[in-house]
Amino acid sequence: MIRPYEQHDEEALLDVWDKASVIAHSFLPETFFAEERRLITEVYLPQSETWVAEMDGRLVGFMSLVGQELGGLFVDPDVQRRGIGRSLVAKAQEQQSNLELGVFEENADARHFYARCGFVEVGTTVEEASGHVEVRMRWAPFDPSTV
């Protein structure tokens, strides 16, 4: 089930983020995670439209939108590859007609996942906080009139 984030979800959301981030971003230093965790609660969640995925009454994933930016998508590693991430992306695509996101170049699994969801790579930048290369990706629904 996909539903809007509620304040009482915060600890479960952070738990999912912790577990998924350590695996997906193993190339980042531990200090990066501590600062990001603080920013999630103090900055990102208050500024975003966040949706959570529940399975058997347990929060197992979430995605956050800031306008047309898919600012984060995380799924508990114990339940990955069961369509939860794809369902969260589909919810983002329902909410916005065009989406962009940034994903670390080293996170090949995520880049391939987003490509399977219809995102295309449109450029790269250096992510300021980490110094790592971030790949910009964009999704727009298919418009048959442009063919």
Helices and strands as residue ranges (DSSP letters): E 2-4, G 7-9, H 10-24, H 30-39, I 40-44, H 45-47, E 49-55, E 58-66, E 69-75, G 77-79, H 84-95, E 99-104, H 108-116, E 120-126, E 133-139, G 144-146
